Amino acid sequence: MPPDFDAPRVDEHPDDLQPATVIPHRRGLGAVCAIVVALVTAVITSYHMGSRQLWQDEYSTWYASTLKPSDFARLISHVDLSVAPYYLFMHPWIAIFGDSPAALRAPSLLATSVAAGLIVLLGQRLFDLGTGILAGLLFAAIPTVSRYAQEARPYAFATLLAVLATLLLVRAIESPTWPNWLRYGAVMVALGYTHVIAITLALPHFLAVRSAVKRHDVLRLWRWLAAGVAIIVLVVPYALTASRQSIATAWIKVNLTKLADYPEDLTGSNRIAAGLAISGLIAVLLMWRSAKVRVVMLATWALLPPLVAFAGGQRMHVFLFRYFLFTLPAWTLLAAAGLTALVRIGLRATGGFGAVLRIMGTIALVATVAYLSIPTQKLYRMDPLEGTFPNYHGAALAIIAKEKPGDAIAYGGDSIPRRAFTYEFRHAAKPHDVFMAATSQEIGQYADAQCKAPISCLGKPPRIWLVSDVVSSDPFAGLKPATASVLKSQFQVQHFEHFIGVQVALLVANPA
């Protein structure tokens, strides 16, 4: 029998990270409830999953995940090493299930759904089954959970692994055998390789273990430290190497405005963020003496990672809300614990009706969050994303419909149109990039290298499709002056069309 962490100590509060005793039939009920919550989450987050076109980061996922091994190695030697394990996972996935938007996003959907089910089990172990169910359903109803369940990026996997690692930590504290600590350490290493910044979860875990161990039983602390050393040895060198490619995140700005916007950005709704924060504060106030270590672990899980990133400022370049989606389970668990504690206080006089009223209260709370999330849920499912991201899919279809043999293409503005059109033309004959000097595969980047002397690369194409993400009344907007001058001297604009965030012009060569 493991030591009883809930047994009071002399002159000390109970050591309360030890999981609550779960009756065998309740354990089975918890598994059933976890499956149900996972399925509910899958239904919510899968709605319109394939109807929205990819956006720029998802184009990167497709591109990197379909490269040959040698080209992939060249790419990650320059950029996105921190996402390389996710790309390696996606490579066989795409080979088996295809590269449609729905197929690319399906792994994130599955990871999110499993994470919701594990939240139920974690809530049951830390508090009780009702709290776990409420936390899982709150998680499913948060708009950003749907947003990133429908994204071909690693954030959903980081969330899943963060919940699983915490569940394994609780299990290892309950039964501190080496296999349990090895499982915990392995998942934490996987978490670090999936999303480098998520390894900050080790800080709340260390505080929880340090607070939970008894003075006469430091075995748990030493074994956690052993697991921690293994995590450091395996993850830190990888993280330091990936951090040298800071150009990928150099655009991230850190200021007080970003900090103020963080709660709404993280949840998708100011009102939902406020509700979670207030409920979490209630948990801290009402459960401080009875479950201090548990609420402190959840609070530090929710707050420490983003605060560390914010403190790192412009040196780390990682204070971006979507990098901290793995903290959302802590928010919902803490909020559920607070609401449950509050309801219990109010229902002490209700006798046998307490369970019924608690179920009704859970339904009402989840329904309220779901109702508040509707505007943002609709916004996240618009095509293109949020109704403001560039409509590369529509622009590509317009070119495909009117393309002729011998057509060329040129790009203005950022490098993203090239990346997007590589995907959108994957099943069509893509016009030759007339100003391309070297392919993206050759230089290990996401975009082709462009000619420094455009007139030497132009050749004599009869027509050029000019695509730019600089939207203007000028068809040549976004081009370098020298390139624009060459095109204006040899071509005339036959067709000019605007899409959301992108414009397409058809240039026809002047008569000889």
Stockholm file with secondary structure:
# STOCKHOLM 1.0

chainA/1-512         MPPDFDAPRVDEHPDDLQPATVIPHRRGLGAVCAIVVALVTAVITSYHMGSRQLWQDEYSTWYASTLKPSDFARLISHVDLSVAPYYLFMHPWIAIFGDSPAALRAPSLLATSVAAGLIVLLGQRLFDLGTGILAGLLFAAIPTVSRYAQEARPYAFATLLAVLATLLLVRAIESPTWPNWLRYGAVMVALGYTHVIAITLALPHFLAVRSAVKRHDVLRLWRWLAAGVAIIVLVVPYALTASRQSIATAWIKVNLTKLADYPEDLTGSNRIAAGLAISGLIAVLLMWRSAKVRVVMLATWALLPPLVAFAGGQRMHVFLFRYFLFTLPAWTLLAAAGLTALVRIGLRATGGFGAVLRIMGTIALVATVAYLSIPTQKLYRMDPLEGTFPNYHGAALAIIAKEKPGDAIAYGGDSIPRRAFTYEFRHAAKPHDVFMAATSQEIGQYADAQCKAPISCLGKPPRIWLVSDVVSSDPFAGLKPATASVLKSQFQVQHFEHFIGVQVALLVANPA
#=GR chainA/1-512 SS CCCCTTSCBTTBCCCCCSCCCCCHHHHHHHHHHHHHHHHHHHHHHHTTTTTSCCCHHHHHHHHHHTSCHHHHHHHHTTSCGGGHHHHHHHHHHHHHHCSSHHHHHHHHHHHHHHHHHHHHHHHHHHTCHHHHHHHHHHHHHCHHHHHHHTSSSTHHHHHHHHHHHHHHHHHHHHSCCHHHHHHHHHHHHHHHHHCGGGGGGHHHHHHHHHHHSBTTBCHHHHHHHHHHHHHHHHHHHHHHHHHTTGGGTTTCCCCHHHHHHHHHHHHSCHHHHHHHHHHHHHHHHHHTTTSHHHHHHHHHHHHHHHHHHHHHHHHHCCCCGGGGGGGHHHHHHHHHHHHHHHHHHHHTTSGGGHHHHHHHHHHHHHHHHHHHHHHHHHHHTSSSGGGTSCCHHHHHHHHHHHCCTTCEEEEESSSHHHHHHHHHTTTSCCCEETTEEECHHHHTSSSCEECSSHHHHHCCCSEEEEEESSCSSSTTTTSCHHHHHHHHHHEEEEEEEEETTEEEEEEEECCC
#=GC SS_cons         CCCCTTSCBTTBCCCCCSCCCCCHHHHHHHHHHHHHHHHHHHHHHHTTTTTSCCCHHHHHHHHHHTSCHHHHHHHHTTSCGGGHHHHHHHHHHHHHHCSSHHHHHHHHHHHHHHHHHHHHHHHHHHTCHHHHHHHHHHHHHCHHHHHHHTSSSTHHHHHHHHHHHHHHHHHHHHSCCHHHHHHHHHHHHHHHHHCGGGGGGHHHHHHHHHHHSBTTBCHHHHHHHHHHHHHHHHHHHHHHHHHTTGGGTTTCCCCHHHHHHHHHHHHSCHHHHHHHHHHHHHHHHHHTTTSHHHHHHHHHHHHHHHHHHHHHHHHHCCCCGGGGGGGHHHHHHHHHHHHHHHHHHHHTTSGGGHHHHHHHHHHHHHHHHHHHHHHHHHHHTSSSGGGTSCCHHHHHHHHHHHCCTTCEEEEESSSHHHHHHHHHTTTSCCCEETTEEECHHHHTSSSCEECSSHHHHHCCCSEEEEEESSCSSSTTTTSCHHHHHHHHHHEEEEEEEEETTEEEEEEEECCC
//
